[in-house]
Amino acid sequence: MSKYWSKKIKDLKPYTPGEQPGEGERLIKINTNENPYPPSTRVAKAIEDEISNLALYPSPCAFEAVKAFADKYNIPVSNVFAGNGSDEVLAFSFMALFDPEKEVLMPDITYSFYTVYCNLYGLKYRQLPLNSDFTIDIQSFISEKGNIVIANPNAPTSVALPIEDIEKIISAHKDDVIIIDEAYIDFGGKSVIELIKKYENLLVIRTLSKSYALAGMRIGFAVGNDVLIEGLNRVKNSFNSYTLDRLAIKAAKAALEDSEYFNEITQKVISTRERIAQILKELDFNVLDSSANFLFVTHKRYNAVYIQSYLRKNRVLVRHFDNERINDYLRISVGTDSDMDTLISLLRKMK
Ligand SMILES: *Cc1c(COP(=O)(O)O)cnc(C)c1O
């Protein structure tokens, strides 16, 4: 701790991302839910063509990225906001739309950045327990008072919530803001983007990091009513006029326009996930029904920390969370078929 830090900084508990190995360390990295495939080849071309324009500032609202997203999902550009990764979009959303007087409701097991933002902004929050099968307790979100943030599919559980249940929650909270973080929606869940026309209090957060294989480019979006989007722009324009650089804007556009490649890699991840889930069950793991690009598993005999360190010794990284309720679970991202086969053969040999 430094005497030069502000009081606020002294009390922060920052988020800890999964391990990123150093250059040259050859590991199978299935710990941070990255896409195992490269981005569309159109991305490389788009970036190359843009390099000669780097002397100039980019569009402050990342217009071409916003337009490509709006076109793909058939919504007006005025309903879309772009940011430097969806983490930034989430951070801006919490600041723009949540107030200290009102609690933020979220599941007890979910993306741990949500509580980090609450602490950063001095927002009170309440974590509503998931049911014992790790589904979201809809009734508690309907009856409790407060603004809401829910990841759908939820992380790190991989479990998706039906659109009808989300709609019940939104209609019970007409005076509150509901944020649905759809980071993993392309791997099997059903998006609530269409509901933004019906509910002015719904904000949907998306990212190109997972399903578009662009985690390294940092591109995220928010989708909602014009008034919510204007709120986000007020925050953004009080921090940084240019949150997406020129290369990211062109990369986003190219990736969003290449639907064929997007569908191909998404389908590959889904079919690998289903194949591996089945094998893990045969190896005595309990595997939650996943709608995401990762599996949330617990073994009937071996404990999670033991399995994680055994795999780490054999150069395979998976994620474990130090949270009482999920202490005996591991989150395993879906890699290529060959990476997953290596994982399986290691698990078969585990003693
Ligand atoms: C990965 C992830 C994000 C962050 O995505 P970026 O766009 O890379 O910042 C947000 N929410 C959830 C639930 C995630 O798992």
PDBQT file of the ligand as one rigid body, heavy atoms in Angstrom, charges set to zero:
ROOT
HETATM    1  C1  LIG A 401     -15.470 -12.699 -21.000  1.00  0.00    +0.000 C 
HETATM    2  C2  LIG A 401     -16.623 -12.029 -20.343  1.00  0.00    +0.000 A 
HETATM    3  C3  LIG A 401     -16.801 -10.656 -20.454  1.00  0.00    +0.000 A 
HETATM    4  C4  LIG A 401     -15.717  -9.729 -20.954  1.00  0.00    +0.000 C 
HETATM    5  O1  LIG A 401     -15.531  -9.729 -22.241  1.00  0.00    +0.000 OA
HETATM    6  P1  LIG A 401     -14.569  -8.650 -22.937  1.00  0.00    +0.000 P 
HETATM    7  O2  LIG A 401     -15.427  -8.171 -24.031  1.00  0.00    +0.000 OA
HETATM    8  O3  LIG A 401     -13.396  -9.432 -23.380  1.00  0.00    +0.000 OA
HETATM    9  O4  LIG A 401     -14.224  -7.579 -21.965  1.00  0.00    +0.000 OA
HETATM   10  C5  LIG A 401     -17.952 -10.086 -19.938  1.00  0.00    +0.000 A 
HETATM   11  N1  LIG A 401     -18.859 -10.827 -19.299  1.00  0.00    +0.000 NA
HETATM   12  C6  LIG A 401     -18.701 -12.156 -19.131  1.00  0.00    +0.000 A 
HETATM   13  C7  LIG A 401     -19.740 -12.916 -18.401  1.00  0.00    +0.000 C 
HETATM   14  C8  LIG A 401     -17.564 -12.778 -19.629  1.00  0.00    +0.000 A 
HETATM   15  O5  LIG A 401     -17.372 -14.065 -19.409  1.00  0.00    +0.000 OA
ENDROOT
TORSDOF 0
